[in-house]
Amino acid sequence: MSVFMRADRFWLSIIYIVSILIIAAVAFLIFGPRPDGIGGTLDVSFLPTVNALLNGITLILLITGYVFIRQKKREKHKKIMLTAFGTSAGFLVSYVMYHWFKSGPKLYSGEFVTFYYFILITHILLAIVITPLALITLYRGWTDQKSKHRKIAKITFLVWLYVSVTGVVIYLMLY
């Protein structure tokens, strides 16, 4: 096995481990036990709006990054996609803070219950999937593995787009 293949295997293993840790930590922070009295100790009522804005900004960045790569503007594409990754990471931090300090999720009370839960469930499942996908895509682009990057980026782009759009839709349906 070549040095490059060993390095690739090492970093992909790290990505999988980090993805599992992130997903497990988020699940624990949202659903796990919290110290008594922590709910409501910090006003996080503005965070759902921040989350929706971050999802909307990510959506715009993803589309802009797609346009740049179609125009063969690789450096601009790289910067925009790293920014999209940053806004998604910011969303994750904000989302966890909101759910840590808020006692329980906001319940949907509209007329489109089946549609809402379909969007919510697919959003959550694909948000879990996007964690390793985005990291692998980022890694493949960063290490200049163009054909592998291109192949996974097609999938990552669609999943990430869906998660960003549905994040905004969920916000609009709840608030």
Contacts in CASP RR format, 6 or more apart in sequence:
PFRMAT RR
TARGET T0000
AUTHOR 0000-0000-0000
METHOD contacts of the structure
MODEL  1
MSVFMRADRFWLSIIYIVSILIIAAVAFLIFGPRPDGIGGTLDVSFLPTV
NALLNGITLILLITGYVFIRQKKREKHKKIMLTAFGTSAGFLVSYVMYHW
FKSGPKLYSGEFVTFYYFILITHILLAIVITPLALITLYRGWTDQKSKHR
KIAKITFLVWLYVSVTGVVIYLMLY
1 9 0 8 1.000
8 143 0 8 1.000
8 145 0 8 1.000
11 139 0 8 1.000
11 143 0 8 1.000
12 136 0 8 1.000
12 139 0 8 1.000
15 132 0 8 1.000
15 135 0 8 1.000
15 136 0 8 1.000
15 139 0 8 1.000
16 132 0 8 1.000
18 135 0 8 1.000
19 131 0 8 1.000
19 132 0 8 1.000
19 135 0 8 1.000
22 92 0 8 1.000
22 131 0 8 1.000
23 128 0 8 1.000
23 131 0 8 1.000
25 96 0 8 1.000
26 92 0 8 1.000
26 95 0 8 1.000
26 96 0 8 1.000
29 96 0 8 1.000
29 99 0 8 1.000
29 100 0 8 1.000
30 96 0 8 1.000
30 99 0 8 1.000
30 100 0 8 1.000
34 100 0 8 1.000
38 100 0 8 1.000
38 101 0 8 1.000
39 101 0 8 1.000
39 102 0 8 1.000
39 103 0 8 1.000
40 101 0 8 1.000
40 102 0 8 1.000
40 103 0 8 1.000
41 101 0 8 1.000
42 97 0 8 1.000
42 101 0 8 1.000
44 97 0 8 1.000
44 98 0 8 1.000
44 101 0 8 1.000
44 102 0 8 1.000
47 94 0 8 1.000
47 95 0 8 1.000
47 97 0 8 1.000
47 98 0 8 1.000
48 98 0 8 1.000
48 106 0 8 1.000
48 171 0 8 1.000
48 174 0 8 1.000
48 175 0 8 1.000
49 171 0 8 1.000
49 175 0 8 1.000
50 94 0 8 1.000
51 91 0 8 1.000
51 94 0 8 1.000
51 95 0 8 1.000
51 98 0 8 1.000
51 167 0 8 1.000
51 171 0 8 1.000
52 167 0 8 1.000
52 168 0 8 1.000
52 171 0 8 1.000
52 172 0 8 1.000
52 175 0 8 1.000
54 87 0 8 1.000
54 88 0 8 1.000
54 90 0 8 1.000
54 91 0 8 1.000
54 94 0 8 1.000
55 91 0 8 1.000
55 163 0 8 1.000
55 164 0 8 1.000
55 165 0 8 1.000
55 167 0 8 1.000
55 168 0 8 1.000
55 171 0 8 1.000
56 164 0 8 1.000
56 168 0 8 1.000
57 87 0 8 1.000
58 84 0 8 1.000
58 87 0 8 1.000
58 88 0 8 1.000
58 91 0 8 1.000
58 160 0 8 1.000
58 164 0 8 1.000
59 161 0 8 1.000
59 164 0 8 1.000
59 165 0 8 1.000
59 168 0 8 1.000
61 80 0 8 1.000
61 81 0 8 1.000
61 83 0 8 1.000
61 84 0 8 1.000
61 87 0 8 1.000
62 81 0 8 1.000
62 84 0 8 1.000
62 157 0 8 1.000
62 160 0 8 1.000
62 161 0 8 1.000
62 164 0 8 1.000
63 161 0 8 1.000
64 80 0 8 1.000
65 76 0 8 1.000
65 77 0 8 1.000
65 80 0 8 1.000
65 81 0 8 1.000
65 84 0 8 1.000
66 157 0 8 1.000
68 74 0 8 1.000
68 76 0 8 1.000
68 77 0 8 1.000
68 80 0 8 1.000
69 77 0 8 1.000
78 141 0 8 1.000
81 138 0 8 1.000
82 138 0 8 1.000
84 160 0 8 1.000
85 134 0 8 1.000
85 138 0 8 1.000
88 130 0 8 1.000
88 134 0 8 1.000
88 160 0 8 1.000
99 105 0 8 1.000
106 174 0 8 1.000
106 175 0 8 1.000
108 116 0 8 1.000
108 117 0 8 1.000
108 120 0 8 1.000
108 173 0 8 1.000
108 174 0 8 1.000
110 116 0 8 1.000
110 173 0 8 1.000
112 173 0 8 1.000
116 170 0 8 1.000
116 173 0 8 1.000
119 166 0 8 1.000
119 169 0 8 1.000
119 170 0 8 1.000
119 173 0 8 1.000
120 166 0 8 1.000
120 170 0 8 1.000
122 162 0 8 1.000
122 166 0 8 1.000
123 162 0 8 1.000
123 163 0 8 1.000
123 166 0 8 1.000
123 167 0 8 1.000
123 170 0 8 1.000
126 159 0 8 1.000
126 162 0 8 1.000
126 163 0 8 1.000
126 166 0 8 1.000
127 163 0 8 1.000
129 159 0 8 1.000
130 156 0 8 1.000
130 159 0 8 1.000
130 160 0 8 1.000
130 163 0 8 1.000
133 152 0 8 1.000
133 155 0 8 1.000
133 156 0 8 1.000
133 159 0 8 1.000
133 160 0 8 1.000
134 156 0 8 1.000
134 160 0 8 1.000
136 152 0 8 1.000
136 156 0 8 1.000
137 149 0 8 1.000
137 152 0 8 1.000
137 153 0 8 1.000
137 156 0 8 1.000
140 148 0 8 1.000
140 149 0 8 1.000
140 152 0 8 1.000
140 153 0 8 1.000
141 149 0 8 1.000
END
